[in-house]
Amino acid sequence: MHDMKMRELKVGDRVLVPCRIKEIHATEDYCNIMLESAAGRRPDGKKETISAINSAVTLKYNAEDAGKDGEQWRTLMMIDIADAFVLR
């Protein structure tokens, strides 16, 4: 298993999944969103859809966060991805 830069992944690694919000489903009690991956998967390049994730577990990319998570945020800035969320 490897990330989009072909770095090996293992259980317990923290990863960023660059995504754009495709849909927002908000109520008075919660807000769920549907995301589409910014990068295509291997081998066919099709983008992944992640649905019904609560917006409270996401982190919108902004310049103030750029220095907090090190290389991952700088990489996102270089490839011009607006939104991302962290999986633990």
N, C-alpha and C positions, 0 to 999 in steps of 0.2 A: 504494500500500500504506500502510495506517494502523494504528496500535495501537488498543486499546479506547477510548482517549480522543481518537481521530481525529488523533493526531500522526503526521506523515509518517515512514515508515521507509525506511532505505536500507541497502545491503550494508555490513556492518561495525559497525552499531549494536549495542549490547548491550541485551538486553531481559530482562525478568522475565516468566515465564509462571506466574501464580497457579494452583496445582493442589492437589488432595487425593490422597493415596495410596489407590488402590482395591484393589490386591493386592500382596503381598510374596512373592517366590520366592527363598528363601535356601538356599544350600548352604554347605559348609565353605569353599569357595574364593571365592564371590562372592554378591552379593545384588542381584537385579534387581527392579524395581518397575514397576507399571502406575499411571499417573497419569490423572486426569480434570481437565480445565480447569475452573476455578471460574466463568469467564465463558462465555457462549454465543457462538457464531460469528455473523457476519452472513451472510446475511439471516435464517436460520431459527431462531437461538437455540440450536441443538443444541450440546451440549458435546463437545469433542474428547477422544479417548483417545490417550495416548502410552504405548506398551508397550515392555517389555524395555529399559528404561534402567537402567544400573547405578547403584545408590544412592550410590556414591562421588562421582558428579558432581553430586549434589544438595546443597542447603543448606537445612536446616530453619530456618524463621523463628523468631527468638527476640528478646527485648528487647535483649540485648547487641549484636545486629547492627544494630539500628534506626538508629544514627547512622553506621554505616560506609559504607553505599552511598547516602546522601543521600535525595533525594526519592522514589526508587523504594520504599524500605523504609517511609517514612512513608505513602506512598499505600497500600501493602499493609496497614499497620496500620489505616488509616481504614476500609478496606472489609472488615476482619476476615477476612483470609485467613490460615490457619494455616501452610501450607507453600507454598514456591515454589522454583524452581530457575532458575539463570542460564544463558542460552545465549550463547555468544560467537560 
